[in-house]
């Protein structure tokens, strides 16, 4: 009986993390070359991952820590949700070396027995699959390869690409440095560790200003050196290294070019309520509408009320507030505890004195 896996379970499980699905008799065991670190879309108290994790304060904290210690902390956090080694997902790389897999269904499917993780495939023989660990699966109905995509743009001039794979080398992941004039901007061709649309919006704002002549790019030689530096500094994935960016530093660098990066120190002095939320709260696109070109008068209020909009869709049932536990109640509880302690002391102290 051939069985297909639901599309939502396949989402974000490609790109060499979970690279093969073997379908047979209603059991769906994925094979993985390297394993993967898996994180859900919701984290503490069921709140959205990007709203909780993408903050300037957290980003600064991570930047200050040694990479080895940060790897240890983040891996421990993910293993508290579920043990990656126990579930057969423990990867060979550290968590910061490659992108994590974002998936809410995978651990539950493994726990229920719907999925069984397998090691690397050694060979196929008819409908039988042999794995590196010596195990064999028979009567396989279908094999689905999930190895990701190659980034190719055959419609663009070859002068814009480099290398045998035709990779595009782009300044700040937007502009080809080989053009005489900046008449081409490529948006969204990057891999970040945060939400992509806020970054693409800032890319579009900068690109439109460059094409309109309101902003200017550095000389081609300087852009090429910047590209080479970014490739060397990023993740241990040579084929895709030029695509990697760290979310908050990247969007801040683009915002600086546009002239809309928030000045945290000035905000803390001028408007502490907003400054604290900009630094400790979600790094949302509202921050880049506070000042500069394209500023929005409603940005301040939007920042102050953004968590209200996160909670709004969940407020579909009226839940009564628990009765308050006031100061008098606390004093009564403390007095009762002190009285019990005194009675116990009066009971046992004479026993110790008599024993001497």
N, C-alpha and C positions, 0 to 999 in steps of 0.2 A: 504494500500500500504506500503510494507516494504521498508525502506530507509536505506542505510548504510552510515556512516560518512566517509569522506575521511581519509586515513591513516595519512596524514600530520597533520590533525587537532587533532588526538589522541596522537601525539608525545609529550612526557614529561608531560602527564596529568594523570599519574597514581600515585601510592604510596600514597594512602589515600587523595590526594588533590581533584581530581575529580574522584569519585570511582564508578559511575554507569551511564550508558547511557540508557535511555528509548526511543525506536524508535517507532514512530507512525505517520502515515499520513504526512510524510515528515517533521515533526517537531521533533527536537532532544533535549529534555531537560535533561541535566546532573544533577544528584543529588550529593551533596557534604556533607560529614559529618562535616568538619571543615572549609571549605573555603580555600583560597590560595592567597598568594601574587604572582602576575603575572608580569613578566618582559619580554620585547622583546629581540630579538637577536641583534637589532641595537639600538643605543642610540643617543647621541648628534651628530647632523649633519649627521645622517645616518651611523655612523661608527660602526664597530663591537663591541659588548658588551665586549668581553674579552680583546680586545686591549685597550679599554678606561678605564675599571674598574680594571683590574689586573695590578696595578703598585705598586711599593714599597712605593712611596710617599703617595698614597692613603691608603695603608695598614697601614702605620705608623700613619697617621692622624686618622684612625678609631680606632687604638689601644689606642691612647691617650685620646679619648673621652669616657665619661661614657656611659655604655651600653644603659641606658634608653634614653639618648640624641641621641645616634646614631640610635636607633630604630625609634625615632621621625623623624629624618632627612631623613632616607631612606624611611620610609613610606610616608612622604610628597612628596618625589621625585616620587615615584611610583603612588601616587594619582594624581599628576599633569598630568600624561599620560592619566589615566582614573580613575574615582572615584570608588574604589573597593566596597564601600558600595552601591552606586547607581546601580552598575552592578550585585549586589547579590553575590559578591565574597569575601567580607570582612571576613577574618578568625578570629578565636578566639585566635590565638597565635600572638605574635609579630614577626616581620620579621626576626629577628636573631635567633629565637627559632627553626625554621625548615627551610628546603631548600625551595627556591622559585620555582615556576613553570615557565619555559622558554617557551613562546608561543607567536607567533605574530598574530595568527588568532582569538584567543578567543574573545577579545574585539569587533572586527569588526563583528563577527558572532552574538554576543549578540545584538549589535546595529542594525543589519539588521533584527533581529527577527528570524534568523536561529536557535538560541539556546535560551533556557529559563532556568535559574538556579533554582533548586528546593532544598527544605530542606531535612532532613533525611527521609528515607522511614520507615513508621510504619509497613505496612504489604502489602502482595499481596493477591488478591482474584480473581482468574481466570485471566482475562486479564486487571484487574483494579488494580491500585496502589494507596494506601493511604499514605499521607505524614504527618509528625508530625505537620505541621502548619494547618492541617484540609483540605487542598486541595486534590482533587481526580483527577486522570487522567485515562481515560478509553480507551479500545481498543488498548492496548499496544501490538505491534507485536513482540518485542524482547527486552531482557535485556542483556546488556554487562557489566560484572564486570571488573573494572580496579583497582584492589587493590594491584598491584605490585607483587613482587616475594619474595619467601623465599630462603635464601642462604643456600643450603645444598650440602654436598659433600660426598655422601655415599661410594664412591670408596676410600676415604682416611681412614687410621686407626682411630678408635674411640679415641685413646689416644691423637689425635691432636685437638679434639673438646671438648667443655665443655658446660654445661647447658642442659636443656631439649630439646632445639631446635637444638642442635648440632652446635652451633656457633663456628667459628674458632677464636681463640685468637692469634693474630699475632703481633710480635714486629715490630713497625713502619709500620704496615699493610703489612708486607712481610714475616717475618720468624716465624715459630712455635717455641716457646721457649722450647718445651718438647723434641726436637730431640737432640741426643748426638752430632751429627755433622750437620752443616748447609748444608744439601744436598737437601733441598726443599725450593723454594722461590715461593710465590704466588703473582702475579702481577695484579694490577688493581682492587683488591677487597677493594675498599674504595669509599666514597662519598665526593667529594670536592666541593668548591664553585668557581671552575675555570675550564679551559680546562683539560681534563684527560690525553691526550696523552703525553704532556711534563712531567707530573708527572710519568707516566708509564715508559717513557724512562729513567729517572733518577733512578727509581727503578731497571730497568734492568741493568744499569751500575753498581750500587752498588751490586746487587745480583751476577753478574758475577765475580766481584772482591772478594766477600766473598767466593764463591764456589771455586775460583781459589787459595784461601789462601792469597790474597794480602791485604784483610781487615779482621778484626776479630770482632766477636760479643761479647758483655759483657756476664757475667755468667747468667744462666737461671733465678736465683732469681731476678736479677736486671731487666731482660727483663719483667718478670711477673709484677713487681712493676710499670714499665713504662706503661704497657698495662692498668693496673688498674687506673693509674693517667689519662691517655688519656680518658678513658671511663667517668670518673667523670667530666672532664673539658669540655666535648663536649656537643652537642645539647641535648635538652630535648626530646629524643626519645629513651627510654630504650632499645628497641629491636635492634635498629640500631646504638646505641651510639658508639660502638667500631669501626664502619666504618667511622665515621665523621673525616675529617681533614680540616684545613684551608689551602688554596692552597699555598700561598707564604711561610708562615712559614714551611709548610711541605716539599716543594721541596727544600727550603734552608737547612733544617736539613739533607735531603738525600745528597744534593750536598756537604755539609760539610764532610760527611762520605767519599764521593768519592774523595774529595780534589779539587772540582771545583767551590765552592761558590765564587762569585765575591766579592772582597774587595772594597766596595763603596768609602771609604775614600781615599784609595790609588789610585783608578781610577780618582777621582776628582782632585787629585794633579798631577798625571802622565799624564792623558789623559782626560781633562775636557769635551771634546765633547762627548766621550763615557760614562764617569761617569754620566753626567747629564741625558743622555738618559737611562742609566741603572736604575737610581733612579726614574726619572719622567716618563719615557716611559713604554711601555708594557714589562711585565716580560716574555720575549720570551726565547725559548731554546738556542738561540745564546749566551745568557749571561753565560751559563755553558760550553761554548767551548772557552772562552777567555784564560783560563790557566788550568794547571793541566793535569791529565791523559785524553787522547782523545781530547786535545785542537786542534783548527782549525785556521789556519792562516787567513781565510776569515771571522771569526766571527765579527771582528771589523767593517768591511765594511758592513756586513749584518745587524748589529745593526743600523748603520747610514742610511741605505737605506730601512729599513723595511716598512716604511709608503709609499714609492714609489711603492712597490709591492702590498700594499693594494689598492692603487688608480688605478693601471694599468688596471684591468679588467673593470673599469667604464669609462675609457677614450676611448669610441667608437665613440664619436662625437666631432668635432672641434668646440669650443665655443670661439668667439672673446673676447679678454680682453677689459673691459670698458676703455674709454678714461681717462687718468690720470688727477687728480685735483691738479695742482701744487701749489707752494708757492705763485705765483703771483695771482692765482685765489682766494686763501684763504685771501690774503691781500686785494684784491678788495672787497670780501664779507664782511670782517671785517670792512673796511672803509665805505662801504655802510650802514651797520648796525649802526655804530657810527654816521653817518650823519643823518639818520632817527631819532635816539634817540635825537640828538641835536635839530633838527627841532621841534620835539614834545615837548621837554623841553621849547624851546622858545615860543611855542604856549600856554602851560598850566601854566607856572610859573607866568606870569602876571595876569592870572585869579585868582590864589590863593592870590596874593598880594593885588589885588583890593577888594577881598572879605573881607579882614580884615579892 
